[in-house]
């Protein structure tokens, strides 16, 4: 991501430490039942690059889960061998590392990524190889249809979080919204359109809709149009990536736009606070869990303590917890499948019912590879992420 805030201070050092620590020299095992040997899981993450503010915490959370499981005896008496490759948030590198996982590492199981574009760049390779693949945080509900029957999500879909954001904002702020979205990324494009669909269905009105290029750094053209509006919006819904939401919020506030800014889980990065500072107050966003050592759930509190012990700092965002949950979710399926046979693990995942993760309960089915989880709304106040609401949408747009 851009060299600002947390990403600048920790990304490169932590990425190197993660790769060195996570890539075991143990040989990949077949994963069949019985003691000894290893079960190999591949982990694809953008440890560096624009998406690292989300992917690096997710990878660290996954690595922590692997360490805990191995310390408790592993899965089916076997240790997990977790192999991580850095995709750099470059789609060509993402595709190349997918082939490396399959052809060189010969992984039987795969997790990773917090963005849809990376999953679409790598997923077909795993699908062709019949490797069960759970994305940690890519939220497009279209992914299983686009990639294939080996593809699962550990997180809710964008249609769910967008509906939650629309319903929350309509009730709390009012029926007139300004709508802005990053047109260069699949995640923001889908999130924005799902929001618009649900908000207008509720009776809301979009007073102005605009888009911007993914690499935009200057939002003065959008600001000028907002100031020219005859009707002042009740709130501003902005579907943005983690690397541009901080600058956008700061520029809006510096221009005197003080109303609520609402968005999705792309806001869930310390850079929002580092870059925007006090301007981040009155920002609301949907995400997967509140990472709060005092106000979070018991599971989140325990996770935060373990993460801090392992990495000497608190989890950066909810994607760390999603990475943690994804490993436990996959390990549970492998145990029930009695090994890593592709068809058996797929069937075990599809038989998953009410799996208790710290980011929520997961249930799959033969044709249901996206879990129906509740949505946490974060209210940024006083330089902190606080709980705004817990929302289960009344109605969700079709994928």
C-alpha positions in Angstrom: 0.0 0.0 0.0 1.1 3.6 -0.1 3.8 4.4 2.4 1.7 6.0 5.0 0.8 5.2 8.6 1.1 1.7 9.8 1.9 0.3 6.4 5.1 2.3 6.2 6.3 1.3 9.6 5.6 -2.4 9.7 4.9 -3.9 6.3 8.3 -4.8 4.9 9.8 -5.9 8.2 6.8 -7.9 9.2 6.4 -9.4 5.8 9.9 -10.8 5.9 9.5 -12.1 9.4 6.2 -13.8 8.4 7.7 -15.5 5.3 10.7 -16.7 7.2 8.6 -17.9 10.2 5.7 -19.4 8.2 7.4 -21.4 5.5 8.4 -24.6 7.2 11.1 -26.8 5.7 9.1 -29.9 6.5 8.1 -32.0 3.5 4.5 -31.8 2.4 2.5 -34.7 3.6 -0.5 -36.5 2.1 -2.6 -35.5 5.1 -4.1 -39.0 5.5 -5.2 -40.1 8.9 -2.6 -41.3 11.4 0.2 -39.8 13.5 3.3 -38.1 12.2 3.9 -36.2 8.9 2.4 -32.9 7.9 -0.6 -31.4 6.4 0.3 -28.6 4.0 -1.8 -25.5 3.6 -0.9 -22.7 1.1 -1.4 -19.1 2.1 -1.6 -16.4 -0.6 -1.4 -12.9 0.7 -0.2 -9.4 -0.5 2.4 -9.0 2.3 3.6 -6.0 0.4 1.9 -3.5 -1.9 -1.4 -1.6 -1.7 -3.5 -4.3 -0.1 -0.9 -5.2 2.6 -2.8 -3.2 5.2 -5.4 -5.9 5.2 -3.5 -9.0 3.9 -0.5 -8.8 6.3 -2.7 -8.8 9.4 -4.8 -11.7 7.8 -1.6 -13.7 7.2 -0.4 -13.0 10.7 -3.8 -14.2 12.1 -3.6 -17.3 10.0 0.0 -18.0 11.2 -1.1 -17.6 14.8 -3.9 -20.2 14.3 -1.4 -22.6 12.8 0.9 -22.2 15.7 -1.9 -22.9 18.2 -3.2 -25.9 16.4 0.3 -27.4 16.0 1.0 -26.8 19.7 -2.2 -28.6 20.6 -1.2 -31.7 18.6 -2.0 -30.7 15.0 -4.8 -32.1 12.9 -5.3 -35.9 12.8 -2.0 -36.2 14.6 -0.2 -34.2 11.9 1.5 -30.8 12.1 0.3 -28.1 9.7 3.0 -26.9 7.2 1.9 -23.4 6.3 3.5 -22.1 3.1 3.1 -18.4 2.3 3.9 -16.5 -0.9 3.7 -12.7 -1.3 1.5 -11.7 -4.3 2.6 -8.0 -3.9 -1.0 -7.0 -4.8 0.0 -7.4 -8.5 -2.3 -9.5 -10.4 0.4 -11.1 -12.6 2.4 -12.0 -9.6 -0.8 -13.4 -7.9 -1.4 -15.6 -10.9 2.3 -16.8 -10.9 2.3 -17.6 -7.2 -0.9 -19.6 -7.7 0.9 -21.8 -10.2 3.8 -22.1 -7.8 1.5 -23.3 -5.0 0.1 -26.0 -7.3 3.1 -27.0 -9.4 6.0 -26.6 -7.0 4.6 -26.7 -3.5 1.9 -29.2 -4.4 -0.5 -27.8 -1.7 -3.7 -29.8 -1.3 -5.4 -26.9 0.5 -5.5 -23.2 0.1 -6.5 -20.0 1.9 -5.8 -16.4 1.4 -6.4 -12.9 0.1 -8.7 -10.1 1.3 -9.7 -8.7 -2.1 -11.8 -10.0 -4.9 -9.4 -9.1 -7.7 -6.6 -11.3 -6.2 -9.0 -14.2 -5.8 -10.2 -13.9 -9.4 -6.6 -13.9 -10.6 -5.6 -17.0 -8.6 -8.8 -19.0 -8.1 -9.1 -20.6 -11.5 -5.7 -22.2 -11.1 -6.8 -23.8 -7.8 -10.1 -24.8 -9.2 -8.5 -26.5 -12.2 -6.3 -28.4 -9.7 -9.3 -29.3 -7.6 -7.8 -27.6 -4.5 -10.3 -26.4 -1.9 -9.8 -22.7 -1.5 -11.2 -20.5 1.3 -10.7 -16.8 0.8 -10.1 -14.9 4.1 -11.7 -11.6 3.3 -12.6 -11.3 -0.4 -16.2 -10.3 -0.1 -17.8 -10.6 -3.5 -20.7 -13.0 -3.3 -20.2 -13.8 -7.0 -16.8 -15.5 -6.4 -18.0 -19.1 -5.9 -19.9 -18.9 -9.2 -17.1 -17.1 -11.0 -14.3 -19.5 -9.8 -16.1 -22.8 -9.2 -17.2 -25.4 -6.7 -13.9 -25.5 -4.8 -14.2 -21.9 -3.8 -15.5 -20.8 -0.3 -15.7 -17.5 1.6 -14.9 -17.2 5.3 -16.5 -13.7 5.3 -19.9 -12.3 4.5 -20.6 -11.0 1.0 -20.5 -7.4 -0.2 -24.3 -7.5 -0.8 -24.7 -8.2 3.0 -22.4 -5.5 4.3 -23.7 -3.0 1.7 -27.3 -3.7 2.7 -26.3 -3.3 6.4 -24.7 0.0 5.6 -27.7 1.2 3.6 -30.2 0.3 6.3 -28.1 1.7 9.1 -27.6 5.0 7.3 -31.2 5.4 6.1 -32.4 5.0 9.7 -29.7 7.0 11.4 -28.9 9.8 9.0 -31.7 10.2 6.5 -32.9 9.5 3.0 -30.6 11.8 0.9 -27.1 10.3 0.1 -24.1 11.3 -1.9 -22.6 8.2 -3.5 -19.0 7.9 -4.6 -17.1 4.7 -5.7 -13.7 3.6 -6.9 -14.4 2.4 -10.5 -11.1 0.5 -10.9 -11.6 -2.3 -8.4 -14.2 -5.2 -8.4 -14.7 -4.9 -4.6 -15.7 -1.2 -4.6 -17.7 -1.5 -7.8 -19.9 -4.3 -6.4 -20.1 -2.8 -2.9 -21.3 0.5 -4.3 -23.9 -1.0 -6.6 -25.3 -3.2 -3.8 -25.5 -0.1 -1.5 -27.3 1.9 -4.2 -29.8 -1.0 -4.9 -30.7 -1.4 -1.2 -30.8 2.3 -0.3 -33.1 3.3 -3.2 -35.3 0.3 -2.4 -35.7 1.7 1.1 -36.9 4.9 -0.5 -33.6 6.7 -0.3 -32.5 9.2 -2.9 -29.0 9.5 -4.4 -28.5 13.3 -4.8 -25.3 12.8 -6.7 -23.4 9.8 -7.9 -19.8 9.9 -9.0 -16.8 7.6 -9.5 -13.0 8.0 -9.4 -10.0 6.2 -10.7 -8.4 3.7 -8.3 -5.1 5.6 -8.2 -6.7 9.0 -7.6 -5.1 11.2 -4.9 -6.8 14.5 -5.5 -10.6 14.6 -4.7 -11.1 18.3 -5.3 -13.3 17.7 -8.4 -15.7 15.7 -6.4 -15.6 18.2 -3.5 -16.5 21.0 -5.9 -19.5 19.2 -7.1 -20.7 18.4 -3.6 -20.4 22.1 -2.6 -22.5 23.0 -5.7 -25.4 20.8 -4.7 -28.7 22.5 -4.0 -29.6 19.8 -1.5 -27.1 18.9 1.2 -26.7 15.1 1.6 -27.6 13.6 4.9 -24.5 11.4 4.6 -21.8 10.4 2.1 -21.4 6.8 1.1 -18.0 6.2 -0.4 -16.9 2.7 -1.6 -13.1 2.9 -1.2 -10.0 0.8 -0.9 -7.8 1.1 2.3 -5.1 3.0 0.5 -7.3 6.0 -0.6 -9.9 6.3 2.1 -7.6 8.2 4.5 -6.6 10.9 2.0 -10.3 11.2 0.8 -11.6 11.7 4.3 -9.0 14.3 5.1 -9.6 16.2 1.9 -13.4 16.2 2.5 -13.0 17.5 6.0 -10.4 20.1 5.1 -13.0 21.4 2.6 -15.6 21.8 5.3 -17.6 18.6 4.5 -18.4 17.5 8.0 -21.3 15.1 7.5 -21.2 11.3 8.2 -19.0 9.4 5.7 -20.0 5.7 5.4 -18.4 2.8 3.7 -17.3 -0.8 3.8 -14.6 -3.0 5.3 -11.9 -1.4 3.1 -11.9 1.4 5.8 -10.8 -1.1 8.4 -7.1 -0.1 8.5 -5.1 2.0 11.0 -4.1 4.2 8.1 -7.6 5.8 8.3 -6.7 7.3 11.7 -3.0 7.9 10.8 -3.7 9.8 7.6 -7.0 11.5 8.4 -6.3 12.1 12.1 -9.2 13.9 13.9 -10.9 14.3 10.5 -11.8 10.6 10.7 -14.4 11.3 13.4 -18.0 10.8 12.2 -16.9 8.1 9.8 -18.8 4.8 9.9 -18.0 1.5 8.2 -19.1 -2.1 8.0 -16.7 -4.8 9.0 -16.4 -8.3 10.4 -15.8 -7.7 14.1 -14.9 -4.9 16.6 -11.2 -5.4 17.6 -11.4 -4.1 21.1 -9.7 -5.6 24.1 -12.3 -4.2 26.4 -15.5 -3.9 24.4 -15.2 -6.9 22.1 -16.6 -10.4 22.6 -14.8 -12.9 24.8 -13.4 -14.7 21.7 -12.1 -11.4 20.3 -10.5 -10.5 23.7 -8.7 -13.8 23.9 -7.5 -13.5 20.3 -6.2 -9.9 20.8 -4.2 -11.1 23.8 -2.7 -14.0 21.9 -1.9 -11.8 18.9 -0.3 -9.2 21.0 1.9 -11.8 22.7 2.9 -13.2 19.3 3.5 -9.9 17.5 4.0 -7.3 20.3 1.1 -5.2 19.1 -2.7 -5.4 18.9 -4.4 -6.8 15.8 -4.5 -4.0 13.2 -8.1 -4.8 12.0 -10.7 -7.5 11.7 -8.9 -9.2 8.9 -6.4 -10.6 11.4 -9.3 -12.3 13.1 -10.6 -13.6 9.7 -7.2 -15.1 8.9 -7.3 -16.8 12.3 -10.9 -18.1 11.8 -10.1 -19.4 8.2 -7.4 -21.7 9.4 -9.5 -23.2 12.2 -12.5 -23.5 9.7 -10.3 -25.4 7.2 -8.7 -27.6 10.0 -12.2 -28.5 11.2 -13.1 -29.7 7.7 -9.9 -31.6 7.3 -10.5 -33.4 10.6 -14.1 -34.4 9.5 -12.8 -35.4 6.1 -10.2 -37.6 7.7 -7.5 -36.2 5.5 -6.9 -33.8 2.6 -8.6 -35.6 -0.2 -10.1 -32.9 -2.4 -13.6 -34.3 -2.7 -13.8 -35.2 1.0 -12.6 -31.8 2.2 -15.1 -30.1 -0.2 -17.9 -32.3 1.1 -16.9 -31.6 4.7 -16.8 -27.8 4.1 -20.3 -28.0 2.6 -21.5 -29.9 5.7 -20.2 -27.2 8.0 -23.0 -26.1 10.3 -22.7 -23.3 12.9 -18.9 -23.3 13.1 -18.2 -20.9 15.9 -15.5 -18.4 14.7 -14.5 -15.3 16.5 -15.8 -13.2 13.6 -19.2 -15.0 13.6 -20.8 -18.3 12.9 -20.2 -20.1 9.6 -22.7 -22.5 7.9 -22.2 -23.8 4.3 -24.2 -26.1 2.1 -23.9 -27.9 -1.2 -24.8 -24.7 -3.1 -24.0 -22.2 -0.3 -20.4 -21.3 -0.2 -20.9 -17.8 1.3 -21.7 -17.7 5.0 -24.6 -15.5 6.2 -22.9 -13.6 9.0 -23.9 -10.5 10.9 -22.3 -7.1 10.2 -20.4 -4.9 12.7 -20.7 -1.1 12.1 -17.7 0.8 13.4 -18.2 4.4 14.5 -14.9 6.4 14.5 -14.9 8.8 17.4 -12.1 10.4 19.4 -9.5 8.8 17.3 -10.8 5.3 18.0 -12.8 2.6 16.4 -15.9 2.1 18.5 -19.0 0.0 18.2 -21.7 1.8 16.2 -24.1 -1.2 15.8 -24.5 -4.9 15.1 -26.7 -5.3 12.0 -28.4 -8.3 10.4 -29.9 -6.8 7.2 -33.6 -7.0 6.7 -33.1 -7.6 3.0 -30.1 -8.4 0.9 -29.7 -7.7 -2.8 -29.1 -10.8 -5.0 -25.5 -11.4 -5.9 
